Amino acid sequence: MLQMASFTGFLRTILIILLVYYGVKILARIFAPYLVQYMSKKMQDRFGQQFQQQQNTDRNRPREGETVIDKMPYQQKTSDKKVGEYIDYEEID
């Protein structure tokens, strides 16, 4: 069966679409400042944490002119006397 759209049904659909559009628009106007404030607070916290991490890494760096030794000095190993036979050689002209 084929149904015909009535004029009142068409008007009701247009009215519902307009009400939803203007309702969302009004709600966005009410809640947008709170949303922007919330997002700016989150960004401020994130930048603050990054700044704090940067400050912590700067504290661990040595100051200019300061000497820092990061590794143990090289210790010579004692040589083993049984390394092999020594061969004396002469240069040939």
C-alpha positions as CSV (number, residue, x, y, z in Angstrom):
1,M,0.0,0.0,0.0
2,L,1.2,3.4,-0.9
3,Q,0.8,6.1,1.7
4,M,0.5,9.8,1.0
5,A,2.3,12.3,3.2
6,S,-0.1,14.7,4.7
7,F,0.6,18.4,5.0
8,T,0.2,18.4,8.8
9,G,2.8,15.6,9.0
10,F,5.2,17.6,6.9
11,L,4.7,20.7,9.1
12,R,5.1,18.6,12.2
13,T,8.5,17.2,10.9
14,I,9.7,20.7,10.0
15,L,8.6,22.0,13.4
16,I,10.5,19.2,15.2
17,I,13.6,19.9,13.2
18,L,13.5,23.6,14.0
19,L,12.9,23.0,17.7
20,V,15.8,20.6,17.9
21,Y,18.1,23.0,16.0
22,Y,17.2,26.0,18.2
23,G,17.2,23.9,21.4
24,V,20.8,22.7,20.6
25,K,21.8,26.3,19.8
26,I,20.4,27.6,23.1
27,L,22.0,24.8,25.1
28,A,25.3,25.4,23.4
29,R,25.1,29.0,24.3
30,I,24.5,28.1,28.0
31,F,27.1,25.3,28.3
32,A,29.8,26.6,26.0
33,P,31.5,28.9,28.6
34,Y,31.7,26.0,31.1
35,L,33.1,23.7,28.4
36,V,35.7,26.2,27.4
37,Q,36.6,26.9,31.0
38,Y,37.0,23.2,31.7
39,M,39.2,22.6,28.6
40,S,41.4,25.6,29.4
41,K,41.9,24.3,33.0
42,K,42.9,20.9,31.6
43,M,45.4,22.5,29.2
44,Q,46.8,24.7,32.0
45,D,47.3,21.6,34.2
46,R,49.0,19.7,31.3
47,F,51.4,22.6,30.6
48,G,52.1,22.9,34.3
49,Q,53.1,19.3,34.5
50,Q,55.3,19.6,31.5
51,F,57.0,22.7,33.0
52,Q,57.5,20.9,36.3
53,Q,59.1,17.9,34.4
54,Q,61.4,20.4,32.6
55,Q,62.4,22.0,35.9
56,N,63.2,18.6,37.4
57,T,65.5,17.7,34.5
58,D,67.2,21.1,34.7
59,R,68.0,20.6,38.4
60,N,69.7,17.3,37.6
61,R,72.0,18.9,35.1
62,P,75.4,20.2,36.3
63,R,75.9,23.9,36.5
64,E,78.2,25.6,34.1
65,G,81.9,25.2,35.2
66,E,81.0,22.3,37.5
67,T,83.0,19.1,37.0
68,V,81.1,15.8,37.1
69,I,82.6,12.4,36.8
70,D,80.1,9.8,35.6
71,K,82.3,6.7,35.3
72,M,84.9,4.9,37.3
73,P,88.5,5.6,36.2
74,Y,90.1,2.9,34.1
75,Q,92.1,0.4,36.1
76,Q,94.9,-1.3,34.4
77,K,94.7,-5.0,34.4
78,T,97.7,-6.9,35.7
79,S,99.5,-8.6,32.8
80,D,99.9,-12.3,32.8
81,K,103.6,-13.3,32.6
82,K,102.9,-16.3,30.5
83,V,101.9,-14.4,27.4
84,G,104.2,-16.2,25.1
85,E,107.7,-16.2,23.7
86,Y,109.6,-13.0,23.0
87,I,111.2,-13.0,19.5
88,D,114.0,-10.5,18.9
89,Y,114.2,-9.4,15.3
90,E,116.6,-7.4,13.1
91,E,115.7,-5.0,10.4
92,I,116.9,-6.0,6.9
93,D,118.1,-3.2,4.6
